[in-house]
Amino acid sequence: MATQTVDVLLVGSGAMSSTLAMLLKELDPDLSIAMVEKLDSVANESTNGWNNAGTGHAAYCELNYTPEDKQGNIDISKAIGINKAFEVSLQFWSHLVEQGVIADSKSFINRTPHKSFVWGRENVEFLRKRYELMSQHHLFKGMQFSDDPDTIAKWMPLVMENRQSDEAVAATKVEHGSDVNFGALARQLVGNLQRRGSFDLILNHAVVNLKAAPGGWTLLLKDQNTGRTRPIRSRFVFLGAGGGAFPLLQKSRIPEGKGYAGFPVAGQWLVCNKQQVVTQHLAKVYGKAAIGAPPMSVPHLDTRVIDGKKALLFGPFAGFTTKFLKEGSKMDMPKSIKRNNLKPMLQVGAKNMGLTKYLISEAMQSNKSRMKALREYYPGAKDEDWQLARAGKRVQIIKKDEKGKGKLEFGTEIVASQDGTLAALLGASPGASTATQTMIRVVEHCFKDRLENGDWKDKLKQIIPSYGEDLATDAELTASIRQRTLSTLGLQS
């Protein structure tokens, strides 16, 4: 049997791979693309609706994106960067709706106000200072602040119900926040790609090896049902398999991947489907992480809309794990330890013993302690209304810093070969929310010739009107783009 050969091979069928596949097809419809997925369906690992928080991360409410130093100075630079990146996603999704690729925006994105909530005088002052800084920037136009309990009760009734009247509280809100079902989005993109042709979806196959070959890469695929293997060749390979991307990056042996390691974190949610409760809350309400907790453990009480049905979610409750995927193996992390990443891992472990203890203690929590945490945000919560659900795994990045020492990185990162034939997506939040911007970076590095010598730049500008511009410095362009995206995607209040 002849070896299948394609222009582009994507490993994983989640938000990142489906975004890159659609972006490339929009730029060149004649590209032959194959997508390999280990599971028997599309987007059912990290991208599955219940395996992530579904927050359209725009830095409106996520307090960990605006850190405060010991002198009380708040840095909003990361929030600006994340907001700009999410605006790029909104532009891409609006283009897809306008082109009929997505028939109904509500099938994957719904207006859900983004709100922050804190209590205690010190935290109230932090939120006030954060609001004063952010509200001066046009990217955060429309943000509101209040420390009046009656006003906050109107913004978030469940959060203020049965709360002590003498407690200092404060909140901010942005009405055009969103809840995103990234799984539904990915499945619609893949479905459209299949109808276009020159696109091969290969389910139930795992990549067991990959090697550099003349003009690209040869990958060995294993059928999960029969155990049979077959090769496939591609000029370009993207490793977008969530936590599964890291072991494949190691197998690629590209120099750029040396020294990286993965630190997996498990997660759980409390979920409420009782509509009598659900209908009283329409918001993503984020608070401050507990002292010693990692940034990805910021608690939040969220409205979720999955397959047209609303529910409430609270969490995440982090936990210690050695699996890189929800459907992975306990040997994932041990097998990933190599000579070139052992030292960075040991250095990170020595500096973050508190984090390890925190994750283990989180994993050992009782339902009583989880409900106690929920009642800090929803005092009237009843045990019988909430059930525990498993979230997806998140593999945080361990890498060398500028001094060559290991550090734990929270965020999303692309690791690409110098020749542009292979790229891998590592990390977690803000992840899928910034997929379009991240995949544009992949295109810029790995398809540089097509951008510089063809019509791809003009096409990108048509798809993403802000491409090549800086939304952080252009208030007029931001206003124009937002008017279009919020209207097209139904996010206006």
Protein Blocks (a to p, Z undefined) as FASTA:
>chain_A
ZZdddfbdcedjbfklmmmmmmmmmmmmmbccddddfblbehilmmpmklpgoiacehlm
mmklmccdfkopacfklmmmmmmmmmmmmmmmmmmmmnomamblklmpccdddddddedj
klmmmmmmmmmmmmmpmklgoiacdfbfklmmmmmmmlmgopafkbccdddddfkbccdd
fklmmmmmmmmmmmnopiacdehiacfbdcddehiacdddddfknopacddddfbdcdfe
hjmlmmmmmmnopaklgoiacddddddddddfbfklmmmpgcdddddddehiafklcccd
ddddeehiacddedddddddfbfbfklcfklmmmmpcfklmmmmmmmmmmmmmmmmmmmm
mmmpcfklmmmmmmmmmmmbcfklpccdddddddddddddfkopacddedddddddfklp
accdedjdeklmmmmmmmmmmmmmmmmmmmmmmmklmmmmmmmmmgoiafklmmklmmmm
mmmmmmmnopaZZ
